[in-house]
Amino acid sequence: MSVQHYWDVQVNSIGGSDAPFTWMAFEKPATSGIIIDSVNILSGNTIGSSLAVAGTYNGNIWYQNNPSTIVVAHQMHKITVCISVTLIAIQIVYN
């Protein structure tokens, strides 16, 4: 069984400068069955352009915001991260 989830992440430039190079990284999942489907910029409630995978390091996935869609000074971007989780088994550990 596969279940989809998403997070909306707010990225701000609180300083007086634009932020043209925004990076986002996701750690390598500790288990199989977790897949990042997409990372996109939100424009209002509409999913816009996707963030490109810029590379991997130690199994972690790095995404880079396109410099043409910069985060302008004193404003924000919203980025939506969509994942799929395949539930195979759940282990609950009590301490």
Sequence and secondary structure as in RCSB ss.txt:
>XXXX:A:sequence
MSVQHYWDVQVNSIGGSDAPFTWMAFEKPATSGIIIDSVNILSGNTIGSSLAVAGTYNGNIWYQNNPSTIVVAHQ
MHKITVCISVTLIAIQIVYN
>XXXX:A:secstr
 EEEEEEEEEEE  SSS B   EEEE   SSTTEEEEEEEEEETTEEEEE EEEEEETTEEEEE  GGG B TT 
EEEEEEEEEEE S       
